[in-house]
Amino acid sequence: MDVAELERALNITLSNKKLMIQAFTHSSYVNEHHRKHLADNERLEFLGDAVLELAVSDYLYNKFPKMTEGEMTKLRASIVCEESLFHFAEILEFSQYVLLGKGEERTGGRKRQALLADVFEAFLGALYLDQGMNVCQAFLERHIFPNINTDAFSYVMDYKTKLQEVIQQERGNSLQYRIIEEKGPAHRKEFVAEVIINGEKRTKGTGNSKKTAEQFAAKRMLEELSKNEK
């Protein structure tokens, strides 16, 4: 991993470069390089999750003084959800820096939503340990928070309810969800859901819970239906 390139791309200066390498090191890479005595990014991900939640809470509290607690909770949830974190990681081009095992690389891990969302949180955890909370907050204000003002994360959408409303517009339509795949260890399960309309039209969604996977499957179906209408 080229830490110097990452520093230039993000306009940051790191004191402990090894910490940032750890943030981008997937467990599959560690498993294939035992002799290097490397650590994966899971502990940093845990820390980064807390840093992100605090930073977003602080931002929303100050940015939207008339917003209720319930509204802030919904908006924060939409900002820190897996899909949003994956989007942030893609914007920052984090996929090019991730250290993966050969098997994970072959199966498309570099573009996997859950993996890149975890990397984003691990990056924040490493940045927090190296530079402190103020630098993390400033980083998010430069790269992430501007997206909130574009209504890109307006509120958490219940895509399943929306899809149900759409298909009910025509009598006789049927809607079905099913979990077609479960992968990953017990503490980090990933589910793939499929939504089927009238036994034919199908879309898939992935998430860290069955409900989340179904929501993303419904979201993709709504996108497909919207394309067909144009």
C-alpha positions as CSV (number, residue, x, y, z in Angstrom):
1,M,0.0,0.0,0.0
2,D,1.3,3.5,-1.0
3,V,0.6,5.6,2.2
4,A,2.3,8.6,0.7
5,E,-0.1,8.6,-2.3
6,L,-3.1,8.3,0.1
7,E,-1.8,11.3,2.1
8,R,-1.4,13.3,-1.1
9,A,-4.9,12.3,-2.4
10,L,-6.6,13.2,0.9
11,N,-4.4,16.1,1.9
12,I,-3.5,14.6,5.3
13,T,-0.2,14.1,7.1
14,L,0.1,10.9,9.2
15,S,2.5,10.3,12.1
16,N,1.9,6.6,12.3
17,K,1.8,5.3,8.8
18,K,1.7,1.6,10.0
19,L,-1.7,2.4,11.6
20,M,-3.1,3.5,8.3
21,I,-1.8,0.3,6.6
22,Q,-3.6,-1.7,9.2
23,A,-6.8,0.2,8.4
24,F,-6.7,-1.0,4.8
25,T,-5.6,-4.6,5.6
26,H,-8.4,-7.2,5.3
27,S,-8.4,-10.3,7.4
28,S,-7.9,-12.4,4.2
29,Y,-4.6,-10.8,3.6
30,V,-3.4,-11.4,7.1
31,N,-4.4,-15.1,6.9
32,E,-2.2,-15.5,3.8
33,H,0.8,-13.6,5.3
34,H,1.3,-15.1,8.7
35,R,5.1,-14.4,8.8
36,K,4.6,-10.7,8.5
37,H,2.8,-10.6,11.8
38,L,0.2,-8.2,10.4
39,A,-3.0,-7.0,12.1
40,D,-6.3,-6.7,10.2
41,N,-8.6,-3.7,10.3
42,E,-11.5,-5.1,12.4
43,R,-10.5,-3.3,15.7
44,L,-10.0,0.0,13.9
45,E,-13.4,-0.5,12.2
46,F,-15.0,-0.8,15.7
47,L,-13.4,2.5,16.8
48,G,-14.2,4.3,13.5
49,D,-17.8,3.4,13.8
50,A,-18.0,5.2,17.1
51,V,-16.0,8.2,15.8
52,L,-18.3,8.5,12.8
53,E,-21.5,8.3,14.8
54,L,-20.3,11.1,17.2
55,A,-19.0,13.3,14.4
56,V,-22.3,13.0,12.4
57,S,-24.4,13.6,15.6
58,D,-22.4,16.7,16.4
59,Y,-22.8,18.0,12.8
60,L,-26.5,17.4,12.7
61,Y,-27.1,18.9,16.1
62,N,-25.4,22.2,15.1
63,K,-26.4,22.3,11.4
64,F,-30.1,21.7,11.9
65,P,-31.2,23.5,15.2
66,K,-34.9,23.0,14.4
67,M,-34.7,19.3,13.7
68,T,-36.3,17.0,16.3
69,E,-34.5,14.1,18.0
70,G,-36.4,11.6,15.9
71,E,-35.6,13.4,12.6
72,M,-31.9,13.6,13.5
73,T,-31.8,9.9,14.4
74,K,-33.3,9.0,11.0
75,L,-30.9,11.2,9.1
76,R,-27.9,10.0,11.0
77,A,-28.9,6.4,10.3
78,S,-29.1,7.1,6.6
79,I,-25.6,8.7,6.6
80,V,-23.9,5.9,8.6
81,C,-25.6,2.9,6.9
82,E,-23.5,0.4,4.9
83,E,-24.6,1.7,1.5
84,S,-23.6,5.3,2.3
85,L,-20.2,4.3,3.7
86,F,-19.6,2.2,0.6
87,H,-20.5,5.3,-1.5
88,F,-18.0,7.4,0.6
89,A,-15.3,4.8,0.1
90,E,-15.9,4.8,-3.6
91,I,-15.7,8.6,-3.8
92,L,-12.4,8.6,-2.0
93,E,-11.2,5.7,-4.2
94,F,-10.3,3.6,-1.2
95,S,-10.6,0.3,-3.1
96,Q,-7.2,0.8,-4.8
97,Y,-5.4,0.8,-1.4
98,V,-7.0,-2.3,0.2
99,L,-4.8,-5.3,0.9
100,L,-6.7,-8.4,0.1
101,G,-5.9,-12.1,0.1
102,K,-5.8,-13.8,-3.3
103,G,-9.1,-15.6,-2.8
104,E,-10.9,-12.5,-1.8
105,E,-9.4,-10.6,-4.7
106,R,-10.6,-13.3,-7.2
107,T,-14.2,-13.2,-5.9
108,G,-14.5,-9.4,-6.3
109,G,-13.8,-8.3,-2.7
110,R,-12.2,-5.0,-3.9
111,K,-15.7,-3.8,-5.0
112,R,-17.8,-5.5,-2.3
113,Q,-20.0,-3.1,-0.5
114,A,-19.7,-4.5,3.1
115,L,-15.9,-4.7,2.8
116,L,-15.4,-1.1,1.6
117,A,-17.9,0.2,4.2
118,D,-15.7,-1.5,6.8
119,V,-12.6,0.0,5.3
120,F,-14.1,3.5,5.5
121,E,-14.8,3.1,9.2
122,A,-11.3,1.6,9.9
123,F,-9.8,4.6,8.1
124,L,-11.6,6.9,10.4
125,G,-10.5,4.9,13.4
126,A,-6.9,5.1,12.3
127,L,-7.1,8.8,11.6
128,Y,-8.6,9.4,15.1
129,L,-5.8,7.5,16.8
130,D,-3.2,9.3,14.8
131,Q,-4.6,12.9,14.6
132,G,-7.5,13.2,17.0
133,M,-11.2,14.0,16.8
134,N,-10.8,17.5,15.5
135,V,-8.9,16.3,12.4
136,C,-11.6,13.6,11.8
137,Q,-14.3,16.1,12.1
138,A,-12.5,18.4,9.6
139,F,-12.0,15.5,7.2
140,L,-15.6,14.6,7.2
141,E,-16.6,18.3,6.8
142,R,-14.5,18.5,3.6
143,H,-15.3,15.2,2.0
144,I,-18.6,13.8,3.4
145,F,-20.9,16.4,5.0
146,P,-21.3,18.5,1.8
147,N,-23.3,15.5,0.4
148,I,-25.9,15.9,3.2
149,N,-26.8,19.4,1.9
150,T,-27.6,17.9,-1.5
151,D,-30.4,15.8,0.1
152,A,-28.5,12.7,-1.0
153,F,-29.2,11.2,2.4
154,S,-32.5,13.0,3.2
155,Y,-34.1,10.3,5.3
156,V,-34.1,6.6,5.6
157,M,-36.4,5.3,2.9
158,D,-38.6,2.3,3.5
159,Y,-38.1,0.8,0.0
160,K,-40.2,-2.3,0.7
161,T,-43.2,-0.2,1.6
162,K,-42.7,2.0,-1.4
163,L,-42.4,-1.0,-3.7
164,Q,-45.6,-2.5,-2.2
165,E,-47.4,0.7,-3.0
166,V,-46.1,0.7,-6.6
167,I,-47.2,-2.9,-7.4
168,Q,-50.6,-2.5,-5.8
169,Q,-51.4,0.1,-8.4
170,E,-52.3,-2.8,-10.7
171,R,-54.5,-5.6,-9.5
172,G,-53.1,-9.2,-9.6
173,N,-49.5,-8.2,-9.1
174,S,-47.6,-10.5,-6.6
175,L,-44.5,-9.6,-4.6
176,Q,-42.2,-12.1,-2.9
177,Y,-38.9,-11.8,-0.9
178,R,-36.5,-14.6,-0.2
179,I,-32.9,-14.9,1.2
180,I,-30.9,-16.7,-1.4
181,E,-27.4,-16.6,0.1
182,E,-25.7,-16.2,3.5
183,K,-21.9,-15.8,3.7
184,G,-19.2,-14.7,6.2
185,P,-18.5,-15.7,9.8
186,A,-21.3,-15.7,12.4
187,H,-20.3,-12.3,13.8
188,R,-20.0,-10.7,10.4
189,K,-22.8,-12.3,8.4
190,E,-23.7,-10.9,4.9
191,F,-27.1,-11.8,3.4
192,V,-28.3,-11.7,-0.2
193,A,-32.0,-11.2,-0.8
194,E,-34.0,-11.4,-3.9
195,V,-37.3,-9.7,-4.6
196,I,-39.6,-11.2,-7.3
197,I,-42.6,-9.6,-9.0
198,N,-45.2,-11.8,-10.6
199,G,-42.7,-14.7,-10.4
200,E,-40.6,-13.2,-13.2
201,K,-38.9,-9.8,-12.6
202,R,-36.1,-10.2,-10.1
203,T,-33.5,-8.0,-8.4
204,K,-31.0,-8.7,-5.6
205,G,-29.8,-6.8,-2.6
206,T,-27.0,-7.3,-0.1
207,G,-26.8,-6.3,3.6
208,N,-25.5,-7.2,7.0
209,S,-29.0,-8.3,8.1
210,K,-31.9,-10.0,6.2
211,K,-34.1,-6.9,6.5
212,T,-31.3,-4.7,5.2
213,A,-30.7,-7.0,2.2
214,E,-34.4,-7.0,1.4
215,Q,-34.5,-3.2,1.6
216,F,-31.7,-2.9,-0.9
217,A,-33.3,-5.5,-3.2
218,A,-36.5,-3.4,-3.1
219,K,-34.5,-0.3,-3.8
220,R,-33.0,-1.8,-6.9
221,M,-36.4,-3.1,-8.1
222,L,-37.8,0.5,-7.8
223,E,-34.8,1.7,-9.8
224,E,-35.5,-0.9,-12.5
225,L,-39.2,-0.1,-12.7
226,S,-38.4,3.6,-13.0
227,K,-36.0,3.0,-15.9
228,N,-38.7,1.0,-17.7
229,E,-41.2,3.8,-17.4
230,K,-38.8,6.2,-19.2
